[in-house]
């Protein structure tokens, strides 16, 4: 199933699901049995998902909106936390090579992540303001999973029951700010916290089962700028699985429903890797479109 958060025709923000170009308001469709936000839905995701499936058995009776009547926003507008990993070896090699360094051996010992701003989530078609001090704005092509069950010290082979679903993630990066602040061995902070895009929906984990290969998924990942394809990768190239990332994130710490775990950038999945000589840094007016198999398309414009 595909879960969304949207503005209804009255301008109210609601949560629901998308099916065959019809958008169902979960609270309205369930006559109040389901909450009106994804954050509340995820707190009891197993039971709530069962209610949705039961409702869809007689979906012809359910009220719905057409996609033209509503406006999508981030499917989980205010996650309880947001950890973004760096799980693709190719990305790490390319990034360190650009800065004249080599991959730290510790990277191969454990999945590494940073925390970012949960209050700056953007959705599909939302404008992204380039930070005032930034001249080297970049996108990052990523996949994210959404946690649907509370857990602590979760082992990698047990993580499946803790994942609710997956979504596209664009980790916007002010490279000039990021590189400067990380010279003091702390960050990224202001180079990242101004915006993160997710969406257009959260796909439940069962929908990705047909794409499973080893510890990853065979999902083609594509990025376009102003309708021009500039890079392509595949999630199956990931070095650390989401299971390994979740095991690391939950070590001595409780993960909660509504937490987001980002995979980090697929190899060559940003301008920093492919080179500004190939694609200019992003500027106001540019449109960035990320597409991942089975997860749709996430598009934003720079202002």
C-alpha positions, 0 to 999 in steps of 0.5 A, spaced: 500 500 500 502 507 498 500 511 504 500 519 503 499 525 507 495 531 503 491 537 504 484 536 502 480 541 498 478 545 505 486 546 506 486 541 512 492 536 512 490 529 513 493 522 512 491 516 508 492 512 502 493 512 495 490 506 490 488 507 483 489 514 483 484 515 488 486 518 495 482 515 501 482 520 508 484 514 513 480 518 518 474 519 514 474 512 510 474 509 517 469 513 520 474 515 526 477 508 527 483 511 524 487 517 526 488 523 521 496 523 521 501 518 519 505 519 526 499 517 530 497 511 525 504 508 526 504 508 533 499 502 532 501 500 525 500 493 525 492 494 528 491 500 523 494 497 517 489 491 518 483 496 519 485 499 512 486 492 509 479 490 511 476 497 509 479 496 502 475 489 501 469 493 500 472 500 497 467 501 492 463 504 498 469 508 501 469 516 500 475 518 496 478 524 493 481 524 486 489 526 485 487 533 482 483 535 488 488 534 493 495 536 494 501 532 497 506 534 502 511 529 506 508 523 507 511 523 514 511 531 515 514 530 522 518 524 524 520 522 531 527 522 529 531 522 522 538 518 522 541 518 515 547 513 514 552 513 509 551 506 506 554 506 499 561 504 498 562 507 492 559 514 494 564 514 500 570 513 495 568 518 491 567 523 496 573 522 500 577 522 493 574 529 491 577 531 498 584 528 497 583 523 502 582 515 503 576 511 506 577 511 513 578 503 515 572 505 521 567 505 515 568 498 514 567 496 521 560 499 522 555 503 519 555 511 520 550 516 520 548 523 522 542 526 525 538 531 521 532 536 522 526 533 523 522 539 522 524 541 515 521 535 511 519 537 504 514 533 500 513 532 492 512 539 488 514 543 494 519 549 493 526 548 496 530 555 498 537 555 497 540 557 503 543 565 503 550 563 504 550 557 499 553 557 492 554 550 491 547 546 492 547 539 491 541 533 491 542 526 494 539 520 491 537 516 497 532 511 499 529 511 506 525 506 511 520 508 516 520 505 523 513 502 525 515 498 531 518 500 538 525 496 539 532 497 542 538 493 541 535 490 534 539 484 531 540 485 523 536 479 522 530 481 526 529 488 523 524 486 518 518 486 523 520 493 525 520 496 518 513 499 516 515 501 509 520 505 504 520 512 501 524 516 496 529 521 500 533 527 497 538 529 502 539 536 500 546 539 501 549 546 501 556 543 500 560 549 501 557 550 508 558 543 509 565 542 507 567 548 511 564 546 518 566 539 517 574 541 517 573 542 525 571 534 525 563 536 527 557 536 522 554 536 517 549 541 521 548 547 517 550 544 511 544 539 511 539 542 516 535 546 512 531 541 508 530 534 506 525 531 501 521 525 502 515 522 498 511 522 494 508 516 499 510 511 503 510 504 500 509 498 505 514 493 506 511 487 502 510 491 496 518 491 495 518 483 496 518 482 489 525 486 488 529 483 494 536 480 492 540 478 497 540 483 503 538 489 498 533 490 493 534 491 485 531 498 485 533 502 479 535 509 482 535 515 477 536 523 478 534 528 473 535 536 473 531 540 469 528 534 465 535 531 463 538 525 466 544 526 470 545 520 474 543 513 475 544 507 480 541 501 483 540 500 491 542 493 490 549 496 490 548 498 498 554 495 502 550 495 509 543 493 509 537 496 512 538 491 517 545 493 519 543 500 519 537 499 524 542 494 528 547 500 529 542 505 530 538 501 536 544 499 539 543 501 547 537 506 544 530 505 543 527 506 536 520 509 535 514 508 530 515 514 526 523 514 526 526 515 519 532 511 517 536 514 510 541 509 506 545 515 504 547 517 497 547 511 492 554 511 488 554 517 483 548 520 486 549 527 487 553 533 483 559 532 488 560 525 485 559 526 478 563 533 478 560 540 477 564 540 470 558 535 468 552 538 472 552 545 475 551 546 482 543 547 483 540 554 482 534 558 483 529 555 478 532 548 477 527 542 478 530 536 481 527 529 480 528 523 483 525 516 481 526 509 484 523 503 482 516 502 485 517 508 489 514 513 484 518 520 483 519 526 488 520 532 484 522 539 487 524 546 485 529 550 487 528 558 489 
